[in-house]
Structure formats: C-alpha cells, structure tokens
C-alpha cells in the first residue's frame, strides 16, 4: 500500500477512488463523516465547525485527490 494514500481527517480511513468526499480548507473528509449546513455550506464534525465548502453534494475522491492518494478499486 502506498504511503501517499490520503486519509479522512475525521475517521482516518483511506479514500477509495469512488468515495464521496468533501473538501474544506484544503482538508478532505468523507461526506458521511461531516454534517453540512446550507449556510453557503458549512461542514461540521462532532458539532465543531470545520469551515465552508463549495461541494455540498460531495465529489468522488478521484476528482479531488491525485492518483496515488486513494485506493484503486480491487478486482
């Protein structure tokens, strides 16, 4: 496994290529790990504010992370 794999800032799990992710202040989280509030979309983790995000619907990890920073789909 590559040491370049990125991990979710909330759960510390590595990202798979098709995980739904949220980018907040240059940090990446699984969409399901944070709560989003429609105030321009503000991400929260355990009731603590993380910051604003523009991708309220989430994005696939491969759209935000570089190749080698997420796990490839296993066969």
C-alpha positions in Angstrom: 0.0 0.0 0.0 1.3 3.4 -0.9 2.4 5.8 1.8 0.9 8.6 -0.3 -2.7 7.5 0.4 -4.8 10.3 1.9 -7.0 9.7 4.9 -10.2 11.3 6.0 -9.4 13.9 8.6 -12.4 12.6 10.7 -12.2 8.8 10.6 -8.6 8.2 9.5 -9.7 5.7 6.8 -8.0 5.9 3.4 -10.1 7.1 0.5 -11.2 4.7 -2.3 -11.4 6.2 -5.8 -15.2 6.5 -5.7 -15.8 7.7 -2.1 -17.9 10.8 -1.8 -15.7 13.4 -0.3 -15.9 17.0 0.9 -13.1 19.5 0.6 -12.9 22.0 3.5 -10.0 24.4 3.8 -7.8 22.1 1.8 -8.6 19.1 4.0 -10.6 16.2 2.7 -13.3 14.3 4.6 -15.8 11.6 3.7 -19.1 13.2 3.0 -20.8 10.9 5.6 -18.3 11.9 8.3 -19.4 15.5 8.4 -22.7 17.4 8.8 -23.4 20.0 6.1 -25.5 23.1 6.8 -26.9 25.1 3.9 -25.4 28.5 5.0 -23.3 28.5 1.9 -22.4 25.1 3.0 -20.6 24.8 6.3 -19.1 21.5 7.3 -19.3 20.4 10.9 -17.6 17.4 12.7 -18.9 16.4 16.1 -20.6 19.8 16.5 -17.4 21.7 15.8 -17.2 23.9 12.7 -14.6 22.9 10.1 -15.3 25.7 7.5 -17.1 26.4 4.3 -17.2 24.1 1.4 -18.4 24.5 -2.2 -19.0 20.9 -2.9 -22.1 20.3 -0.8 -23.1 17.2 -2.9 -19.7 15.7 -2.4 -17.3 14.7 -5.1 -15.7 11.4 -6.0 -12.3 11.1 -4.3 -10.6 10.8 -7.7 -11.9 14.2 -8.7 -10.2 15.9 -5.8 -7.2 13.7 -4.8 -4.2 12.9 -7.0 -3.6 9.4 -8.3 -1.8 7.5 -5.6 -3.6 9.4 -2.8 -6.6 7.0 -2.8 -7.1 3.2 -3.1 -7.8 1.8 -6.5 -10.8 -0.4 -7.0 -10.0 -4.0 -6.2 -10.7 -6.6 -8.8 
